[in-house]
Amino acid sequence: MTAEKDGRVPIALEDAIDLSHHLSTLAKNRSLSPLKGLQKYYGKPGILSLAGGLPHPSYFPFDNVKADALVFDSFSASAAPQSKGTLSWIWNLFSSSKDSTIPISIPKYPENPEDVNLAVALQYGLAKGLPQLQKVIQEFTSNVYRPAYTNFTTLLHDGNTDGWNKAIMTLCNPGEGILTSEWTYPSAIASMKPFGINPVPVPMDGEGMSSLGLREVLSGWEEQTRGMPRPHVMYIVPIGQNPTGATMHAQRKKEIYDICVEYDIIIVEDDPYYFLQEGPYVLPSQRPASVDASVPSDTTYIDSLAPSFLAFDYQGRVVRLDSFSKIVAPGSRMGWFTCNPIFAEKFERQAETSTQAPSGFGQSLITGLLLNWQYTGYLRWLKGLGVQYKHRRDFFIDCIVDKFHVELAPTLLNTRFRGSDMYLVSEKTATGWYSNEKAVRKTLFSFVPPSSGMFIWLQLNFDSHPKIKELGQEALEMKLWIALAEGGLLVGPGTMFSASQSEASDGFPGHFRFSFSNAELRI
């Protein structure tokens, strides 16, 4: 197997190195479940299976599962504004035609042995998933993420939260720490805390985790002072960084990967927003009059995406978590690992005695959908989703621009997210003969427009609040949050995204996380 590096001469890929020393004590003690070990014989032609307690499929009360699925080109994949105006993306949600859906039908018994069927999908099955779905995922991962080693393995999990929990138990022991961005997904921290595992925050900039900050944390590590050994696992959301919406590009990922090789660290890449890469935000007044209306080719589209850590992973030290939650539906409760075979075997052993396989209904329907769409159709669907969320992102920020005075912050003021455009937001001043153009504007909040994902991270400015000295930043943030919630607006309070309690102290700026993904807009 070969791959091209930077478009030059193809290089031969090698197998992953042995990273079994990273396994937790719990993972090392896992062995093949005795009953699950029999499953490899279940599909053998002519075998009479009397070993397992399998219900007979004739007693499954479902003879056929059917669904009408959207066609893969339901949403425009062109970045150009459409003729229906600024809110054309909303029009697309309600527009339909007689050809807008395709029937998906999963029978109980297959016409051909290789067909997806309920007799298998609803039965006790392999923890790694239906073989048909396994094949689709393996090929997709190879074509899109392009792992830099040969023997990468894919297997299903029950969504990225489940995948992360399995990763914690497989890689970490109580009393250890996990490297995270200083602002991160709160459920990831909540998952590790009960195991006696604590987050170790790493400074961030405009691309998410800082490689300089990472090296500083690792090189200066003192076990006695920290009260724990130097971390050997990293948790990171590199695309649509939650909560900031930052996008980590190739050079930064390579820098971080190289540091992880140097310090022998496993990277858990939680990447549910990978295909929601919306690109830089452009103010309405600065947008070009015309935009290329063509739909990018599959190759152009894949090359335009910031690469996965897998693209740099020549050792097999990345555990990638993919999810169908953001690109099909959260209720599917399904995603997949991509990792080296040693880790994959332990994830499978863990699933055999816990979650087993994802729901057979979800597996069969998603497999039927992807087999119908085929690889090119699935990519076309993903292209359309990215454009739709870009429109939503733009519309949300455009509303801020319309209602407030928004100006680009001087570089010196953007100390926390260097390398990104930060906007200062203040009230609009009155216009006319009575206006005072020299009046000093009072910044209400600031933000860096997200380039990926579903969220906008606002930094609140309480500096001139009359009770700032009395109450402090955190108390004022929560007072405002409660007032907004009781007034009918629910947003994410910033304190819950902090990986360090000291970062949520009174002296630190308040933040809110706004989601632009799911609001019902009244037009």
Backbone torsions as a table, in degrees:
resi	resn	phi	psi	omega
1	MET	NA	137.1	-178.3
2	THR	-130.8	161.6	174.4
3	ALA	-146.3	156.6	179.4
4	GLU	-95.1	135.8	174.7
5	LYS	-102.6	114.0	177.6
6	ASP	56.8	32.3	175.3
7	GLY	75.7	8.7	-177.0
8	ARG	-98.2	-152.5	-175.0
9	VAL	-62.3	133.2	178.5
10	PRO	-58.8	143.7	177.7
11	ILE	-115.7	149.8	179.2
12	ALA	-79.6	133.0	177.7
13	LEU	-89.5	152.4	179.6
14	GLU	-117.7	170.1	176.0
15	ASP	-71.0	162.0	175.7
16	ALA	-64.1	151.4	175.5
17	ILE	-79.6	168.2	179.4
18	ASP	-79.5	111.9	179.7
19	LEU	-115.3	26.5	-175.8
20	SER	-65.7	-18.6	178.5
21	HIS	-67.5	-12.1	177.4
22	HIS	-84.5	-9.5	-177.7
23	LEU	-67.8	142.3	177.1
24	SER	-71.9	165.7	175.9
25	THR	-60.1	-40.9	178.0
26	LEU	-59.4	-46.4	-178.5
27	ALA	-64.9	-39.4	179.6
28	LYS	-64.1	-27.6	-179.4
29	ASN	-85.0	-6.8	179.9
30	ARG	-77.6	136.0	175.0
31	SER	-130.9	173.7	-177.9
32	LEU	-61.1	128.5	175.2
33	SER	-62.5	127.3	-175.6
34	PRO	-53.7	-45.1	-179.8
35	LEU	-70.8	-40.6	-178.9
36	LYS	-66.9	-25.4	178.5
37	GLY	-65.3	-17.7	178.8
38	LEU	-79.5	-16.4	-170.1
39	GLN	-64.7	-25.6	-178.6
40	LYS	-64.1	-17.4	179.5
41	TYR	-93.8	-12.4	-172.5
42	TYR	-61.3	-36.2	-176.8
43	GLY	-89.2	4.4	-178.1
44	LYS	-69.4	126.3	-177.2
45	PRO	-56.5	132.5	173.9
46	GLY	82.8	-1.5	-177.0
47	ILE	-77.0	141.3	175.0
48	LEU	-100.8	107.0	-173.1
49	SER	-94.8	111.1	175.3
50	LEU	-122.4	15.8	-172.6
51	ALA	-88.3	-45.2	-173.3
52	GLY	-98.7	158.9	177.9
53	GLY	-85.2	63.2	-176.9
54	LEU	-89.5	122.6	173.9
55	PRO	-60.9	146.6	178.8
56	HIS	-73.7	131.4	-175.6
57	PRO	-60.8	-21.5	178.7
58	SER	-64.9	-19.5	178.8
59	TYR	-92.1	-1.8	172.0
60	PHE	-67.1	126.5	-175.7
61	PRO	-78.7	14.9	178.8
62	PHE	-118.0	116.2	179.7
63	ASP	-89.7	-25.4	-178.6
64	ASN	-161.5	137.5	173.9
65	VAL	-112.7	124.1	-176.5
66	LYS	-124.7	149.4	176.0
67	ALA	-150.8	147.7	172.3
68	ASP	-99.0	110.6	-176.3
69	ALA	-99.6	150.5	175.3
70	LEU	-65.7	148.7	173.6
71	VAL	-71.0	155.1	-172.0
72	PHE	-67.0	-21.5	179.4
73	ASP	-104.1	34.3	-179.1
74	SER	-63.6	-29.3	-177.5
75	PHE	-118.7	144.1	-179.3
76	SER	-61.2	136.7	175.7
77	ALA	-106.5	13.3	178.3
78	SER	-94.3	136.4	179.6
79	ALA	-76.8	-10.1	-176.3
80	ALA	-72.3	143.0	173.9
81	PRO	-59.3	144.5	-177.6
82	GLN	-100.5	164.6	-168.7
83	SER	-64.7	-18.3	-176.9
84	LYS	-84.3	3.9	173.6
85	GLY	99.0	-168.2	-174.1
86	THR	-58.7	-33.7	-175.7
87	LEU	-97.2	27.6	-178.0
88	SER	-62.2	-30.0	179.4
89	TRP	-63.2	-30.9	177.3
90	ILE	-70.5	-39.0	177.4
91	TRP	-57.9	-40.8	-179.4
92	ASN	-60.2	-31.3	-178.6
93	LEU	-65.6	-27.4	-174.9
94	PHE	-110.2	-9.7	178.7
95	SER	-74.6	145.9	-179.2
96	SER	-153.7	164.9	175.0
97	SER	-147.7	172.3	-177.5
98	LYS	-65.3	-18.2	-178.5
99	ASP	-105.6	19.2	-172.9
100	SER	-81.1	-11.2	178.7
101	THR	-130.0	160.0	176.3
102	ILE	-127.9	142.5	-179.5
103	PRO	-80.1	133.6	172.4
104	ILE	-112.8	124.9	-177.7
105	SER	-132.6	123.5	179.2
106	ILE	-115.2	104.8	-178.5
107	PRO	-78.9	164.4	177.1
108	LYS	-68.3	-43.6	-178.5
109	TYR	-118.0	136.8	-174.8
110	PRO	-83.4	150.7	170.6
111	GLU	-73.7	-36.8	176.9
112	ASN	-119.1	143.1	-175.9
113	PRO	-55.7	-29.9	-176.3
114	GLU	-85.3	-4.3	-178.6
115	ASP	-73.1	148.4	173.5
116	VAL	-67.3	133.9	-177.6
117	ASN	-148.7	155.5	-176.1
118	LEU	-72.6	-28.4	179.3
119	ALA	-58.8	-31.6	177.1
120	VAL	-93.7	-46.8	-173.8
121	ALA	-64.0	-33.2	-178.8
122	LEU	-93.3	-0.4	178.5
123	GLN	-87.7	164.8	168.4
124	TYR	-55.8	129.2	-173.5
125	GLY	-133.3	-176.3	179.7
126	LEU	-68.1	137.5	-179.8
127	ALA	-62.0	-27.9	-177.8
128	LYS	-81.5	-5.8	173.6
129	GLY	110.9	169.3	177.8
130	LEU	-59.2	138.8	-178.9
131	PRO	-57.6	-38.4	-179.2
132	GLN	-63.7	-41.5	179.1
133	LEU	-71.7	-37.1	175.9
134	GLN	-55.5	-44.3	-178.6
135	LYS	-64.2	-44.0	179.6
136	VAL	-60.6	-46.3	-177.0
137	ILE	-66.5	-41.4	-179.9
138	GLN	-61.5	-45.5	-179.9
139	GLU	-67.4	-40.7	179.7
140	PHE	-62.5	-46.0	179.4
141	THR	-60.8	-42.1	179.6
142	SER	-63.7	-42.3	-175.2
143	ASN	-77.4	-36.4	-173.0
144	VAL	-95.0	-47.9	-175.1
145	TYR	-90.7	-25.1	173.6
146	ARG	52.5	63.2	178.1
147	PRO	-55.3	144.7	-173.9
148	ALA	-91.5	22.4	171.5
149	TYR	-142.7	163.3	-166.7
150	THR	-84.2	-41.8	-168.0
151	ASN	-97.7	38.4	175.5
152	PHE	-65.5	150.7	-175.7
153	THR	-126.2	141.8	174.8
154	THR	-119.0	143.4	173.4
155	LEU	-156.1	153.3	-173.1
156	LEU	-76.0	153.2	165.0
157	HIS	-134.9	176.8	-175.6
158	ASP	-94.8	48.7	-177.1
159	GLY	96.7	160.1	-171.9
160	ASN	-66.1	-27.3	175.5
161	THR	-64.8	-42.2	175.2
162	ASP	-64.8	-43.3	178.8
163	GLY	-59.6	-41.9	179.6
164	TRP	-66.6	-41.1	177.3
165	ASN	-61.0	-41.6	177.6
166	LYS	-64.7	-38.2	179.1
167	ALA	-64.6	-42.4	178.7
168	ILE	-57.9	-50.9	-175.4
169	MET	-70.0	-25.4	-179.0
170	THR	-83.9	-27.2	-171.1
171	LEU	-113.5	-17.4	-170.3
172	CYS	-123.4	148.8	173.3
173	ASN	-111.0	153.0	176.8
174	PRO	-54.3	141.8	179.6
175	GLY	92.6	-5.4	178.4
176	GLU	-91.0	171.7	176.1
177	GLY	-120.9	158.3	177.5
178	ILE	-124.8	128.3	177.5
179	LEU	-67.9	129.7	176.9
180	THR	-138.9	163.8	170.0
181	SER	-67.0	153.2	-176.1
182	GLU	-63.6	-28.6	169.2
183	TRP	-115.0	127.4	-173.6
184	THR	-153.3	176.8	-177.5
185	TYR	-66.0	117.6	-172.9
186	PRO	-63.9	-31.8	179.5
187	SER	-67.9	-26.8	176.2
188	ALA	-65.4	-40.5	177.7
189	ILE	-70.3	-41.9	179.5
190	ALA	-62.0	-28.3	179.9
191	SER	-72.8	-34.2	-175.6
192	MET	-86.7	-28.0	-174.0
193	LYS	-57.2	-45.3	-178.1
194	PRO	-61.9	-19.8	178.9
195	PHE	-87.9	5.3	-177.2
196	GLY	73.4	28.6	-179.1
197	ILE	-115.6	129.4	-173.6
198	ASN	-114.6	148.0	176.2
199	PRO	-71.3	144.9	174.2
200	VAL	-116.9	100.4	-173.2
201	PRO	-69.2	141.3	177.6
202	VAL	-118.9	134.6	-179.7
203	PRO	-55.9	154.9	-178.1
204	MET	-123.3	163.0	169.3
205	ASP	-139.9	-155.6	-175.0
206	GLY	-67.1	-13.6	177.3
207	GLU	-107.4	9.6	-176.9
208	GLY	102.2	-136.2	-178.2
209	MET	-59.6	135.4	-179.5
210	SER	-87.8	129.9	176.9
211	SER	-67.9	-35.6	176.4
212	LEU	-65.3	-42.4	178.3
213	GLY	-64.5	-37.7	178.7
214	LEU	-63.3	-46.6	-179.9
215	ARG	-63.1	-38.4	179.6
216	GLU	-63.3	-43.3	179.2
217	VAL	-62.4	-45.2	-175.1
218	LEU	-74.5	-42.4	-176.6
219	SER	-69.1	-28.0	-178.5
220	GLY	-98.4	14.9	-174.3
221	TRP	-69.2	129.1	174.9
222	GLU	-124.1	110.0	-173.2
223	GLU	-59.5	-40.4	-177.8
224	GLN	-66.3	-41.1	179.6
225	THR	-69.0	-43.4	-176.8
226	ARG	-76.1	-24.8	-178.9
227	GLY	77.5	18.9	178.3
228	MET	-160.3	156.4	176.9
229	PRO	-67.6	161.0	177.8
230	ARG	-59.3	133.1	-176.7
231	PRO	-60.3	145.6	176.7
232	HIS	-120.6	9.3	178.7
233	VAL	-134.3	139.9	176.1
234	MET	-120.6	138.1	170.6
235	TYR	-111.3	128.8	-175.3
236	ILE	-149.4	138.1	172.8
237	VAL	-111.0	93.7	-168.8
238	PRO	-83.4	-22.0	-179.8
239	ILE	-117.0	127.5	-173.8
240	GLY	62.8	44.4	-175.5
241	GLN	-45.6	128.1	-175.9
242	ASN	-98.8	108.5	27.9
243	PRO	-110.3	-1.7	-166.3
244	THR	-81.4	-19.6	-178.0
245	GLY	77.7	15.5	-179.4
246	ALA	-74.3	156.0	176.7
247	THR	-118.0	124.6	178.2
248	MET	-93.8	122.6	-174.8
249	HIS	-94.9	-179.7	-168.4
250	ALA	-58.4	-48.7	-175.0
251	GLN	-61.0	-43.2	179.8
252	ARG	-65.1	-41.2	179.7
253	LYS	-63.7	-39.7	178.1
254	LYS	-64.2	-41.5	178.5
255	GLU	-60.6	-46.5	-179.5
256	ILE	-66.2	-41.9	179.5
257	TYR	-61.1	-44.5	-179.9
258	ASP	-61.5	-38.3	177.0
259	ILE	-65.7	-38.9	179.7
260	CYS	-67.7	-32.4	173.5
261	VAL	-66.0	-45.2	-178.3
262	GLU	-60.7	-40.9	-176.9
263	TYR	-102.4	8.6	176.0
264	ASP	57.4	62.4	-177.0
265	ILE	-117.2	138.9	174.2
266	ILE	-89.0	132.4	179.8
267	ILE	-102.4	119.3	171.3
268	VAL	-98.5	108.2	-174.3
269	GLU	-96.2	98.6	179.0
270	ASP	-88.7	108.1	-166.5
271	ASP	-131.2	55.5	-177.8
272	PRO	-70.5	-19.7	-176.1
273	TYR	-100.7	16.0	-171.0
274	TYR	-54.6	-40.5	-175.6
275	PHE	-91.1	7.6	174.3
276	LEU	-105.7	51.0	177.6
277	GLN	-90.0	102.8	-170.5
278	GLU	-92.2	-14.2	179.8
279	GLY	82.2	177.7	-178.1
280	PRO	-64.5	145.6	174.1
281	TYR	-81.7	139.8	178.2
282	VAL	-122.6	128.3	178.3
283	LEU	-57.0	145.3	-179.4
284	PRO	-53.0	-37.9	-177.7
285	SER	-70.3	-15.9	-176.4
286	GLN	-109.0	2.4	-178.2
287	ARG	-75.6	140.3	-179.7
288	PRO	-65.6	152.2	-178.9
289	ALA	-67.3	-31.4	-179.7
290	SER	-131.8	144.2	-179.4
291	VAL	-130.2	145.8	177.4
292	ASP	-56.8	119.5	-175.8
293	ALA	-91.8	0.3	-176.8
294	SER	-76.3	152.1	175.9
295	VAL	-87.9	127.4	-177.0
296	PRO	-64.1	149.0	175.1
297	SER	-66.4	165.7	-179.8
298	ASP	-60.0	-43.3	-179.3
299	THR	-64.9	-45.1	178.9
300	THR	-61.8	-41.0	-179.6
301	TYR	-63.6	-49.8	-179.2
302	ILE	-62.1	-42.0	-179.7
303	ASP	-67.2	-23.6	-179.1
304	SER	-77.9	-17.6	-177.8
305	LEU	-81.1	142.6	171.9
306	ALA	-59.8	130.8	-174.0
307	PRO	-69.2	157.5	173.1
308	SER	-73.4	158.7	170.5
309	PHE	-57.5	-25.1	179.4
310	LEU	-58.8	-31.6	-177.7
311	ALA	-64.6	-20.4	179.8
312	PHE	-107.3	-1.9	-170.3
313	ASP	-88.6	88.1	179.6
314	TYR	-90.1	-3.7	-178.9
315	GLN	-110.0	-15.2	-177.7
316	GLY	85.3	29.1	-177.4
317	ARG	-99.4	9.2	176.7
318	VAL	-104.1	129.8	169.1
319	VAL	-108.3	105.4	-177.8
320	ARG	-93.1	135.3	176.8
321	LEU	-111.0	114.4	174.0
322	ASP	-107.6	153.1	-177.2
323	SER	-139.2	146.0	171.4
324	PHE	-87.7	-1.0	-173.2
325	SER	-62.8	-42.1	-175.9
326	LYS	-90.6	-13.5	-174.9
327	ILE	-116.4	-11.9	171.5
328	VAL	-126.2	-73.8	177.1
329	ALA	-168.1	138.5	179.4
330	PRO	-60.4	-33.8	-178.4
331	GLY	-67.6	-9.8	176.0
332	SER	-67.4	-24.6	-178.9
333	ARG	46.2	58.8	-175.8
334	MET	-152.5	141.4	173.9
335	GLY	-162.6	-164.5	-179.7
336	TRP	-151.2	150.9	170.5
337	PHE	-85.5	148.2	160.2
338	THR	-128.5	121.7	-174.4
339	CYS	-163.3	-178.3	178.7
340	ASN	-75.2	159.5	-174.8
341	PRO	-61.4	-32.1	-179.6
342	ILE	-65.0	-47.7	178.8
343	PHE	-66.1	-40.5	-178.4
344	ALA	-59.3	-41.1	-179.8
345	GLU	-62.9	-38.8	180.0
346	LYS	-72.6	-36.5	175.0
347	PHE	-62.8	-39.4	179.5
348	GLU	-66.8	-41.9	178.2
349	ARG	-61.6	-40.6	-179.7
350	GLN	-64.8	-42.8	-179.6
351	ALA	-64.4	-34.6	-177.8
352	GLU	-59.3	-29.2	-177.6
353	THR	-113.2	16.2	177.7
354	SER	-137.0	-93.7	-177.2
355	THR	-77.6	-16.9	-171.2
356	GLN	55.9	-125.8	-179.3
357	ALA	-103.5	155.4	172.4
358	PRO	-57.5	162.5	-177.7
359	SER	-49.9	134.3	178.6
360	GLY	-64.2	-30.5	177.2
361	PHE	-64.5	-49.0	179.6
362	GLY	-63.0	-44.9	179.7
363	GLN	-59.1	-46.5	-175.8
364	SER	-66.5	-41.6	-178.6
365	LEU	-69.0	-44.3	-179.8
366	ILE	-67.7	-37.7	176.7
367	THR	-63.0	-45.1	177.5
368	GLY	-60.4	-39.7	178.9
369	LEU	-63.3	-49.0	-176.1
370	LEU	-69.4	-33.6	176.1
371	LEU	-68.6	-33.1	177.5
372	ASN	-71.9	-47.1	-179.3
373	TRP	-67.6	-33.8	-172.4
374	GLN	67.1	171.2	-174.4
375	TYR	-57.7	-48.1	-177.4
376	THR	-66.7	-38.7	178.5
377	GLY	-65.8	-38.3	178.2
378	TYR	-64.6	-42.7	176.3
379	LEU	-61.7	-38.8	178.8
380	ARG	-63.2	-39.3	176.1
381	TRP	-61.0	-44.5	-179.1
382	LEU	-66.0	-38.0	176.2
383	LYS	-59.4	-45.2	-179.5
384	GLY	-63.5	-41.6	178.7
385	LEU	-61.0	-44.1	179.8
386	GLY	-58.5	-42.0	179.6
387	VAL	-67.1	-41.4	-179.2
388	GLN	-62.2	-43.7	179.6
389	TYR	-71.6	-27.5	173.0
390	LYS	-63.5	-43.5	177.5
391	HIS	-61.0	-41.1	179.5
392	ARG	-65.1	-44.2	177.3
393	ARG	-58.5	-48.7	-178.3
394	ASP	-61.8	-43.1	-178.2
395	PHE	-62.8	-41.9	-179.7
396	PHE	-61.1	-49.2	-178.3
397	ILE	-70.1	-35.5	176.6
398	ASP	-57.9	-36.5	178.2
399	CYS	-64.6	-39.1	176.2
400	ILE	-63.1	-45.1	-180.0
401	VAL	-61.3	-36.1	-177.8
402	ASP	-72.4	-35.8	-172.6
403	LYS	-95.1	-18.4	-176.5
404	PHE	-127.6	168.6	168.7
405	HIS	-86.0	122.1	-176.8
406	VAL	-122.8	128.1	178.1
407	GLU	-139.6	151.0	-180.0
408	LEU	-68.1	130.6	-178.7
409	ALA	-74.7	144.0	172.9
410	PRO	-59.1	147.0	-177.2
411	THR	-55.1	-36.6	-177.4
412	LEU	-64.4	-26.3	-179.6
413	LEU	-81.7	-21.0	-178.2
414	ASN	-88.4	74.3	-174.6
415	THR	-88.7	-22.0	-174.2
416	ARG	-92.3	-32.4	-177.2
417	PHE	-125.3	61.0	-178.5
418	ARG	-59.5	144.2	-179.3
419	GLY	92.9	-3.1	179.1
420	SER	-121.1	157.0	174.4
421	ASP	-81.2	120.8	176.5
422	MET	-107.4	136.1	-179.3
423	TYR	-110.0	136.5	175.2
424	LEU	-97.0	134.7	-174.6
425	VAL	-119.9	128.7	178.6
426	SER	-140.2	171.1	178.8
427	GLU	-67.1	147.2	173.4
428	LYS	-72.9	137.5	178.7
429	THR	-88.1	158.0	179.4
430	ALA	-65.6	150.1	177.9
431	THR	-113.2	155.1	179.0
432	GLY	120.7	-169.1	-174.4
433	TRP	-66.8	-21.6	-176.4
434	TYR	-94.4	-0.3	-175.9
435	SER	-75.4	152.1	178.2
436	ASN	-116.0	94.3	-175.8
437	GLU	-68.2	-18.5	-178.2
438	LYS	-90.2	-1.9	-179.8
439	ALA	-62.0	139.5	179.2
440	VAL	-74.3	126.8	-179.9
441	ARG	-78.7	139.4	178.8
442	LYS	-102.4	113.6	-178.1
443	THR	-68.5	125.5	177.8
444	LEU	-87.0	-44.0	177.7
445	PHE	-160.2	168.9	177.1
446	SER	-136.4	162.3	178.8
447	PHE	-158.8	154.2	170.2
448	VAL	-106.9	118.4	-178.7
449	PRO	-56.4	131.8	179.1
450	PRO	-67.9	145.5	176.1
451	SER	-106.1	-3.6	177.5
452	SER	-154.9	163.7	170.6
453	GLY	86.5	-150.3	-170.6
454	MET	-129.2	7.4	-168.9
455	PHE	-130.2	151.7	170.9
456	ILE	-119.5	130.1	-174.4
457	TRP	-105.1	108.6	-178.2
458	LEU	-98.4	133.7	174.3
459	GLN	-100.6	120.4	-176.5
460	LEU	-82.0	149.8	179.9
461	ASN	-116.8	101.3	179.4
462	PHE	-103.3	9.9	-173.0
463	ASP	-55.7	-36.8	-176.6
464	SER	-100.0	9.5	178.9
465	HIS	-68.1	135.6	-175.6
466	PRO	-63.0	-19.2	-178.8
467	LYS	-110.8	19.0	-177.4
468	ILE	-62.8	-40.4	-179.0
469	LYS	-72.9	-33.1	-178.1
470	GLU	-75.0	-43.4	-172.3
471	LEU	-103.3	-34.8	-177.3
472	GLY	88.4	167.7	-173.9
473	GLN	-62.8	-49.5	-173.4
474	GLU	-63.5	-43.1	179.9
475	ALA	-64.2	-40.8	178.5
476	LEU	-66.3	-38.6	177.1
477	GLU	-58.6	-46.8	-178.0
478	MET	-69.8	-35.0	176.0
479	LYS	-62.0	-44.5	178.7
480	LEU	-66.2	-40.6	179.6
481	TRP	-61.0	-43.8	179.4
482	ILE	-64.4	-41.3	179.6
483	ALA	-62.9	-42.0	177.9
484	LEU	-64.9	-44.0	-178.7
485	ALA	-63.2	-44.3	179.5
486	GLU	-69.4	-22.9	176.8
487	GLY	-86.2	-3.0	175.2
488	GLY	108.4	8.2	179.3
489	LEU	-122.3	116.7	-179.4
490	LEU	-107.0	121.5	177.9
491	VAL	-129.9	171.1	179.9
492	GLY	-86.4	119.1	176.9
493	PRO	-68.3	137.8	-171.5
494	GLY	-64.5	-31.5	-174.5
495	THR	-59.2	-30.3	-175.6
496	MET	-73.7	-11.5	179.8
497	PHE	-94.9	-2.2	-177.9
498	SER	-78.1	130.8	177.3
499	ALA	-80.7	-6.7	-178.2
500	SER	-136.5	131.4	178.8
501	GLN	-63.2	-29.9	179.4
502	SER	-67.3	-28.4	178.9
503	GLU	-71.8	-21.3	-179.7
504	ALA	-95.2	19.0	-176.6
505	SER	-75.4	171.8	-175.2
506	ASP	-62.3	-26.0	-176.7
507	GLY	-84.9	0.9	-175.5
508	PHE	-102.1	142.2	-177.6
509	PRO	-58.6	144.0	176.8
510	GLY	-78.6	154.3	179.5
511	HIS	-139.7	154.2	167.4
512	PHE	-128.6	143.4	172.3
513	ARG	-105.7	120.6	177.2
514	PHE	-104.2	135.7	174.0
515	SER	-99.2	131.9	176.4
516	PHE	-104.0	10.1	-168.7
517	SER	-87.6	-27.7	-165.7
518	ASN	-132.6	12.8	-179.2
519	ALA	-73.4	139.4	173.5
520	GLU	-90.0	115.2	-175.8
521	LEU	-94.1	134.1	176.2
522	ARG	-95.5	121.5	-175.2
523	ILE	-103.4	NA	NA
